Structure formats: structure tokens, C-alpha cells
Amino acid sequence: MIPAGDTYLVLRGCNGRFPVDSKVAKVLSSMNNDKEIFIKLYTPEFSGSILNKVGPKTVNAWKKVYANWTKDSTPRPQELGF
């Protein structure tokens, strides 16, 4: 779960990799690195969730990487580490 304004984006991924479309890219590139950002992780093996802090260096990298994102294709499983 990634915060997106008043809601959250729910993404499925593996080992820190997740598919990015234009909506996800827009949210990641527009995050404010002046405040703390947290993402919530769920795993099938763990019955609860883990709140993970995202540092300002990661947010700055997202701003650069996803600034002009155009990839909208569905990722292949090997791109996600499955």
C-alpha cells in the first residue's frame, strides 16, 4: 500500500519489486520528501502488516525515475522476481 492523497494504491509485487503504470509513476514522482512517508507491506506468511518508512533519498530517486514514465505494459512475472 502506497499513500496517494486521501487513498492508497495497492500493489502486488515481490522482493521490493512491483509493477509501475502511469498512475503509480505519477503518485511516486509527486511524493513530498519534506514529510515522512510510510508504505504498508503484507506477506502471505505473516498474518499482519509491516509499516515501512521510506527515506528522502528513495523519494528523490522516485522523482527522477518516474518523472517522465511512459511504460504502461503489463510486466512479465520475471520482471517482478517470480
Sequence and secondary structure as in RCSB ss.txt:
>XXXX:A:sequence
MIPAGDTYLVLRGCNGRFPVDSKVAKVLSSMNNDKEIFIKLYTPEFSGSILNKVGPKTVNAWKKVYANWTKDSTP
RPQELGF
>XXXX:A:secstr
 EEETTEEE    BTTB    HHHHHHHHT  TTS EEEEEEETTEEEEEEEEE HHHHHHHHHHTTT    S  
 GGGTT 
